[in-house]
């Protein structure tokens, strides 16, 4: 739903079992979030913001010549 006063799209989502929620289709499409993508959750001024991020995976072995658990490297791709 578009708030005419602020020109912001607002959607309602219900927190389900295990504290999961579904991002409404219109918002997912607007910011390009697809199944399997990573998002960053940011707490600011009493609100939670969801930021799409770009993630690449690199193992410690690639850095030190030995195989270990992979490390996730992310960078922000869109501002809040």
PyMOL commands that set and color helices and strands:
alter all, ss='L'
color gray80, all
select helices_A, chain A and resi 17-19+25-31+60-64
alter helices_A, ss='H'
color red, helices_A
select strands_A, chain A and resi 2-3+8-9+38-44+47-59+70-76
alter strands_A, ss='S'
color yellow, strands_A
deselect
rebuild
show_as cartoon
